[in-house]
């Protein structure tokens, strides 16, 4: 994420930073956030809107599998996410606009 000052943290710290709206990255740079979007590698797995609602895409074997590491990242982020959506819903913002009155993406 260019142009955003990121603090270094462990995976849990990155996830809590995302929920708090702060930028952070883990040591291996496999999990990162600019405070709004949460990324596992280059895959956007979460989005936080201005009201603080954290929406997570279920990129696991029961949703849309990407990798074992991404599944672990999603599993950890599930603890702080307000909503966990199937990837098809997460990737198509129309449903989000209907419920919350604006696209988070």
Beta strands, then each sheet from edge to edge (+ up, - down):
strand 1: 7-9
strand 2: 24-26
strand 3: 31-33
strand 4: 37-40
strand 5: 43-48
strand 6: 54-57
strand 7: 83-85
sheet 1: 1+ 2+ 3- 4+ 5- 6+ 7+
end
